[in-house]
Amino acid sequence: MENDIIGALIEENPAYRNIIERTSIRRFADRPVPASLQQAILHAAMSAPTAVNKQPWEFILVDNRALLSRLADALPYAKMTAQAPIAIVVCGNPDRFLDGENSTLWEQDLSAASENILLAAHALGLGAVWTCLYPYHDRTEAVSKILKIEKGIIPFSLIPIGYPLTDHAPIDKWQPERIHYNGY
């Protein structure tokens, strides 16, 4: 019965299908992403939930080929950035952290914004992959240097985006044995 309900949701509900079918894309076609889609993705990012609506984020959209290549060279798990037509760097601004510099809630806020970028890209026929910057000092420092990010702003994630080079079937991650009711 559960599979029937899930199957019906995937078939009939585009928002649910988008979540279930999103997959990480690491190879991109040589095709530009229109500015209108870039703005739509950033609008979705800024629609993420955030603690007390602090919106502690800043976004850097990178479409300069030389900068994309430098980022790929500097980051061990973001080599695909060199082929992506754009990348978005999601950053944290401590001036808007809920509990000041010692807060960790901003990490949750930026994670939600990063996920919205991935979902929006997929919904718009694009592909994307989340690459981790924070909390790795070498990565955040490299990105800060390459993109001339002002002191104090924290690069959190880098998301290369573009048209997928090939189709990728989503991985079924459904594991009901990991669900616990009313306690562990």
Helices and strands as residue ranges (DSSP letters): H 2-12, H 14-21, H 35-45, G 51-53, E 57-62, H 65-74, G 79-82, E 86-92, G 94-96, G 100-102, H 105-123, E 127-128, E 131-132, H 137-147, E 154-162, G 176-178
